[in-house]
Amino acid sequence: MKTIKNFLFVIAIAITSSAAFAGGTGTTSLLVDLKPVDENRAIVEIENNTEFNYKISIYDKNGFEVLTDESNGTEPNYKKVYNFKNLEDGSYNMVVTANRVESKNDFQIENNELNIGEATVNVDPYFQQNDDILRVAYLNNTGEKAHISIVEDFSDEKVWEKTLGSDFNVNEAYDISNLDMDNCRVELSVGSKNFYYYFD
């Protein structure tokens, strides 16, 4: 019989949406709540002020997906009970994704007891090209060093680069009027993660 202990995490995040670049005030908020039902089961509750499709995945310590599920269509709220009875002792990672927001939470099962760790939330960077202006926004919640560059597609040669530091809120605008955009891409590196944007 598995005892569920401290299996509760709440992630609340408000991220500025694309409306902010256009002068709007729209935001997306995501609340994820995971709590025990009985000795083997836990319930996942997701609340959002915008309708999205949700994906819930659990991975073992080797990165193999041992459980996956998705909401049926887009909806602002999601609630479902999951059974962890068949999970063996070991380390796991639960990932909930909605639009460009991803929440991760490590937990361990040891001696039929489930213990939860701290949760982290990652949001993919936002790129917007408006004529000769490129805007980049990113919430660097891990505090890792960020670096942005513009790279030629064929030669992989950097034609421009800038170190952005480790600030939480990255919000930049660049003049790209002198750039041959048909043959270049933008690369944003944050720690070991790389994100790419290809010009229209």
C-alpha positions as CSV (number, residue, x, y, z in Angstrom):
1,M,0.0,0.0,0.0
2,K,1.5,3.3,-1.0
3,T,1.4,6.3,1.3
4,I,1.1,9.7,-0.4
5,K,3.0,12.3,1.6
6,N,3.4,16.0,0.9
7,F,2.1,15.4,-2.6
8,L,0.9,18.9,-3.1
9,F,2.3,21.6,-5.3
10,V,0.7,24.8,-6.5
11,I,2.2,26.7,-9.4
12,A,0.9,30.2,-10.0
13,I,2.4,32.2,-12.8
14,A,1.3,35.2,-14.7
15,I,3.0,35.8,-18.0
16,T,2.7,38.7,-20.4
17,S,1.1,37.5,-23.6
18,S,1.6,38.7,-27.1
19,A,-1.1,41.4,-26.4
20,A,1.5,43.2,-24.4
21,F,3.7,43.8,-27.4
22,A,0.7,45.2,-29.2
23,G,-0.1,47.5,-26.4
24,G,-2.7,45.3,-24.7
25,T,-3.0,44.1,-21.2
26,G,-3.8,40.4,-21.7
27,T,-2.2,37.9,-19.4
28,T,-2.2,34.1,-19.1
29,S,-2.3,32.6,-15.6
30,L,-1.8,29.0,-14.9
31,L,-2.5,27.2,-11.6
32,V,-1.6,23.5,-11.1
33,D,-2.7,21.7,-8.0
34,L,-1.7,18.1,-7.3
35,K,-3.1,16.5,-4.1
36,P,-3.7,13.0,-2.7
37,V,-7.1,11.2,-2.9
38,D,-6.1,8.0,-1.1
39,E,-3.0,5.8,-0.6
40,N,-2.6,5.1,-4.4
41,R,-4.3,8.0,-6.2
42,A,-3.8,11.7,-6.6
43,I,-5.8,14.4,-8.4
44,V,-4.5,16.9,-10.8
45,E,-6.4,20.2,-11.0
46,I,-5.5,22.9,-13.5
47,E,-7.0,26.3,-13.6
48,N,-6.4,28.9,-16.3
49,N,-8.0,32.1,-17.5
50,T,-7.5,31.1,-21.1
51,E,-8.6,27.9,-22.9
52,F,-5.7,25.6,-23.7
53,N,-5.0,21.9,-24.3
54,Y,-3.1,20.4,-21.4
55,K,-0.6,17.6,-21.5
56,I,0.4,15.7,-18.3
57,S,3.5,13.4,-18.5
58,I,5.5,11.5,-15.9
59,Y,9.1,10.4,-16.6
60,D,11.3,8.1,-14.7
61,K,14.9,8.9,-13.8
62,N,16.1,7.6,-17.2
63,G,13.8,9.9,-19.1
64,F,11.3,7.3,-20.2
65,E,7.7,8.4,-20.2
66,V,5.7,6.1,-17.8
67,L,2.4,8.0,-17.9
68,T,0.9,10.5,-20.4
69,D,-2.5,12.1,-20.7
70,E,-4.1,15.1,-22.5
71,S,-7.2,17.1,-21.9
72,N,-10.0,16.6,-24.4
73,G,-9.9,19.8,-26.5
74,T,-9.2,23.2,-25.2
75,E,-10.7,24.2,-21.8
76,P,-9.8,26.7,-19.0
77,N,-10.0,24.1,-16.2
78,Y,-9.0,20.5,-16.0
79,K,-9.4,17.9,-13.2
80,K,-8.6,14.2,-13.2
81,V,-7.6,11.4,-10.8
82,Y,-4.4,9.4,-11.5
83,N,-3.4,6.1,-10.1
84,F,0.3,5.7,-9.1
85,K,0.0,2.2,-7.7
86,N,2.1,0.6,-10.4
87,L,5.0,3.0,-10.1
88,E,8.1,1.4,-8.6
89,D,10.5,3.0,-6.1
90,G,12.6,5.6,-7.7
91,S,12.8,9.2,-8.9
92,Y,10.2,10.7,-11.3
93,N,9.5,14.0,-12.9
94,M,6.0,15.3,-13.6
95,V,5.5,17.7,-16.5
96,V,2.4,19.7,-17.2
97,T,2.4,21.8,-20.5
98,A,-0.1,24.3,-21.7
99,N,0.6,26.6,-24.7
100,R,4.1,27.9,-24.1
101,V,4.1,27.2,-20.3
102,E,5.7,24.1,-18.8
103,S,5.7,23.2,-15.2
104,K,8.0,20.5,-13.8
105,N,8.0,18.8,-10.5
106,D,10.4,16.1,-9.2
107,F,9.2,13.5,-6.8
108,Q,10.4,10.2,-5.3
109,I,8.8,7.0,-4.4
110,E,10.6,5.2,-1.6
111,N,9.3,2.3,0.6
112,N,5.9,2.9,-0.9
113,E,6.0,6.5,0.2
114,L,5.7,9.4,-2.3
115,N,7.6,12.6,-1.6
116,I,7.3,15.7,-3.7
117,G,10.1,18.2,-4.5
118,E,10.0,21.9,-5.5
119,A,8.3,22.8,-8.8
120,T,9.7,24.9,-11.5
121,V,7.9,26.7,-14.3
122,N,9.4,27.4,-17.8
123,V,7.9,29.6,-20.5
124,D,9.2,29.5,-24.0
125,P,10.6,32.9,-25.3
126,Y,8.4,35.1,-27.3
127,F,9.7,36.6,-30.6
128,Q,8.0,39.3,-32.7
129,Q,9.1,40.9,-35.9
130,N,7.6,44.2,-36.7
131,D,9.1,45.7,-39.9
132,D,12.7,46.4,-39.0
133,I,12.3,45.8,-35.3
134,L,12.8,42.4,-33.6
135,R,11.4,42.0,-30.1
136,V,12.4,39.2,-27.7
137,A,10.8,38.5,-24.3
138,Y,11.7,35.7,-21.9
139,L,11.2,34.9,-18.2
140,N,14.5,33.5,-17.0
141,N,13.2,31.7,-13.9
142,T,16.3,29.5,-13.6
143,G,18.7,32.5,-13.4
144,E,21.0,31.0,-16.0
145,K,23.1,33.2,-18.3
146,A,21.3,34.1,-21.5
147,H,22.9,34.9,-24.8
148,I,21.3,36.0,-28.1
149,S,22.9,35.9,-31.6
150,I,21.9,36.3,-35.2
151,V,23.4,33.5,-37.3
152,E,23.7,33.0,-41.1
153,D,21.8,29.8,-42.1
154,F,24.3,28.4,-44.5
155,S,27.6,29.2,-42.9
156,D,26.4,29.1,-39.2
157,E,28.5,32.3,-38.8
158,K,27.4,34.7,-36.2
159,V,26.8,38.2,-37.7
160,W,25.8,39.7,-34.3
161,E,25.6,38.6,-30.7
162,K,24.9,40.0,-27.2
163,T,25.1,38.6,-23.7
164,L,21.9,39.2,-21.8
165,G,23.0,38.1,-18.3
166,S,20.9,36.2,-15.8
167,D,18.1,38.7,-15.1
168,F,14.7,37.2,-14.6
169,N,12.9,39.4,-17.1
170,V,14.4,39.6,-20.5
171,N,12.7,42.1,-22.7
172,E,14.7,43.4,-25.7
173,A,14.1,45.2,-29.0
174,Y,16.6,45.3,-31.9
175,D,17.0,47.2,-35.1
176,I,17.4,44.7,-37.9
177,S,17.1,47.1,-40.8
178,N,20.6,46.3,-42.0
179,L,20.1,42.5,-41.9
180,D,19.5,40.1,-44.7
181,M,16.7,38.4,-42.9
182,D,16.1,35.8,-45.7
183,N,19.4,34.1,-44.8
184,C,19.5,34.4,-41.0
185,R,18.0,33.1,-37.9
186,V,17.9,34.2,-34.2
187,E,19.4,31.9,-31.5
188,L,18.6,32.5,-27.9
189,S,20.7,30.3,-25.5
190,V,19.8,30.0,-21.8
191,G,22.0,27.7,-19.9
192,S,21.9,24.4,-21.9
193,K,18.7,25.3,-23.7
194,N,18.6,26.8,-27.2
195,F,15.6,28.5,-28.8
196,Y,15.4,29.5,-32.5
197,Y,13.4,32.1,-34.5
198,Y,13.3,32.3,-38.3
199,F,12.4,35.6,-39.9
200,D,9.3,35.8,-42.0
